[in-house]
Amino acid sequence: MAIDMDKLNAFVGRFVTDLGAAVHTGMVVIGERLGLYRALASGPMNSAELAAKTGTDERYVREWLSSQAAGGYITYDPATHKFCLTEEQAFTLAQEDSPAYLPGAFQLALGALAAVPRIADSFRSGAGMGWHEHDDGVFHGCEKFFRPGYAANLTTSWIPSLHGVKEKLESGARVADVGCGLGASTILMAKAFPKSRFFGFDYHDKSIAAARQAARREGLADRVAFDVAPAKSFPGSGYDFVAVFDCLHDMGDPVGAARHVRTSLNDTGTWMIVEPFAHDQLKDNLNPVGRVYYSFSTLLCTPCSRSQEVGLCLGAQAGEARMREVVTSAGFSRFRRATETPFNIVYEARP
Ligand SMILES: C[S@@+](CC[C@H](N)C(=O)[O-])C[C@H]1O[C@@H](n2cnc3c(N)ncnc32)[C@H](O)[C@@H]1O
C-alpha cells in the first residue's frame, strides 16, 4: 500500500477541524444557555468578570473561553488577557433576532445526536423514529435555527416571489401552515398580514402547545390558531394559501399530504413548499451544505418518514425533480421553483 503523505496529512488536518467542531457543539449550547455570549457582547472581559456577570464558576468559564478563542468564536487579547466578541461574532452568537443567529443550529445538532444509539439500531432493523420521539433540543433548536432565516426572507422575498399571494394576504386571506412545528413561520406571517387568518397544524402535540404559547405571548391569538393535526387530514377548506416549511420530506406519505393540500385549497389557491436547498444529483450535493443536510436527514428526516404510513423517505436532499413528481402526482398542474437561498428552495404549486 503506497500512502501519499501529503494526502494523509490533509485528511488528518480535516479530521482535527471536524473533531473540534463536534465537541464545539456542546460549547455553543452552554454559551447560549448561560448567556455567556450575550454578556460578552457588552465589552471585553476576563474570565472572572464574565463569571461574575453571569453567576457562573470562573474556572469553568476560563476553560470555555479558551475553547471559544481557539475555535475563532471569541476573540482573545493576550496583552490584556481579556476576551471579546467582534461585531460579526456578536451578530451571529449574541443577537437572537439577527438573521444569522447560529446557536439554534448547535442545539438542534446536540438534540439530534442524542438519537445516535437508536438510529444505529435502526440501520439494522429498518425501524423509524418519529419527530415526537426526539430530545426536546430538536424541537427548540429547530425553531431557533430556522426562525432567523424565515424572518429575513419569508415576508420580504419568498411570499412576494409567488403569483399574487402577497396581495391576497394583504387584503385578507385564509392560510394554513402545515407541519408548523413551534409556529415561527405562522407567527411571522400573522404579524406581517394582520387582515388574514392563520391556522397552524402539526402532528406533534408538544410543538403545538409551544406554538400556542408563542402566539399568546405575541398577542396574536385573534388571528392565529394552532391545532394538532396530521398533514393528510388537517381540518378546513377553501384556503387561499397553504405553506409547508421544511417538513414535506419528513412525512411518510408526502403524496397523500399533497393530495389533501390540493383539496383544502380553493381553485385559485397557492401552495408554497419550502425545502432544504438541494440539487437533483448526489454528486452536486457533495458540499458543506449537503453534508449538514444529509447528516440531519439520517438522524431526523428519514427516520421520521420511515415511522409513518407509506414511509417514502424522500430525505432532506430530494431535489427539484423529485419534488415536482410528488406534487404533480397529487393533482397540481403548475409547479415551479419560485426562489431560493443558499439553504432553501421555495416552490410554488397551483391547481
Ligand atoms: C423540521 S420540522 C419543521 C417545523 C417547522 N415547519 C419549521 O420550519 O420550523 C418538521 C415538522 O414536521 C412535522 N411533521 C412530520 N410529519 C408530519 C405529518 N405527517 N403531519 C404533520 N406534521 C408532520 C414535525 O412534527 C415537525 O414539527
The ligand as a Gaussian input file, in Angstrom:
#p B3LYP/6-31G(d) Opt

LIG

0 1
 C      -38.055000      20.037000      10.507000
 S      -39.503000      20.328000      11.399000
 C      -40.051000      21.870000      10.711000
 C      -41.002000      22.609000      11.617000
 C      -41.475000      23.953000      11.107000
 N      -42.198000      23.848000       9.871000
 C      -40.312000      24.901000      10.951000
 O      -39.966000      25.211000       9.798000
 O      -39.755000      25.352000      11.952000
 C      -40.635000      19.154000      10.702000
 C      -42.026000      19.213000      11.302000
 O      -42.894000      18.360000      10.553000
 C      -43.799000      17.778000      11.465000
 N      -44.377000      16.586000      10.823000
 C      -43.740000      15.457000      10.426000
 N      -44.600000      14.609000       9.867000
 C      -45.815000      15.209000       9.887000
 C      -47.113000      14.832000       9.418000
 N      -47.320000      13.677000       8.804000
 N      -48.133000      15.697000       9.602000
 C      -47.920000      16.882000      10.221000
 N      -46.731000      17.300000      10.685000
 C      -45.677000      16.474000      10.499000
 C      -42.952000      17.502000      12.689000
 O      -43.728000      17.282000      13.838000
 C      -42.101000      18.771000      12.748000
 O      -42.710000      19.764000      13.521000

